[in-house]
Amino acid sequence: MKTALLIASMAMLAMAGATQAAGNAEAGKTKSAVCAACHGADGNSGANPVWPKLAGQHPNYIIQQLKDFKAGKRTNAMMAPMAAPLSEEDMADLAAYFSSQKRTIGEAAADQVAEGEKLYRAGNPVSGVSACSACHGPTGSGNPLSNFPSLSGQGAAYVVQALKDFRSGTRNNDPAGMMQDVASRLTDAEIDAVAQYVQGLH
């Protein structure tokens, strides 16, 4: 109940104060050349599965993450120096470009789909894990008004790393600690399963 109320409150606040990104996708494409080495020219991160796919992500979410990297609210040795020189216009342009790209969908490991789907859609009532679909939607499309990211097709290796970082507190830029709370209740096996499910979700 507490989690549901928190989600509803966050959604209402976001709808009341959300500002839509108004970047220039063409300018963003030019500026994205430096991003391509890790995230791919179209934002589909083929070089290393632990780097997130940016294609199709909500623009405001991309902007917020870049701002957090720049401000040190989210730490990553590779991303911090990349975000440091970006202006707000740069961030908006990059977000406009990557959000306009189509995300590729992977395949989930067959032996983990059932467990991953159960966690994603219903959570784990015994350990108090909330359903991922409550915030990220049944198809993983996320909620742009609440700034909940799209997870559809996101690489499993990245999802595993993100959840473990939230669980350990290494990453703590989530609103009101929502993801830290969820991740703290997940086992390694559950993290692996839900990450595999997300990789094939669309």
HELIX and SHEET records of a PDB file:
HELIX    1   1 LYS A    2  GLY A   17  1                                  16    
HELIX    2   2 ALA A   25  LYS A   31  1                                   7    
HELIX    3   3 SER A   32  VAL A   34  5                                   3    
HELIX    4   4 ALA A   36  HIS A   39  1                                   4    
HELIX    5   5 PRO A   59  ALA A   71  1                                  13    
HELIX    6   6 MET A   79  ALA A   83  1                                   5    
HELIX    7   7 GLU A   88  SER A   99  1                                  12    
HELIX    8   8 VAL A  113  ALA A  122  1                                  10    
HELIX    9   9 SER A  133  HIS A  136  1                                   4    
HELIX   10  10 ALA A  156  SER A  168  1                                  13    
HELIX   11  11 PRO A  175  GLY A  177  5                                   3    
HELIX   12  12 MET A  178  SER A  184  1                                   7    
HELIX   13  13 ASP A  188  GLN A  199  1                                  12    
END                                                                             
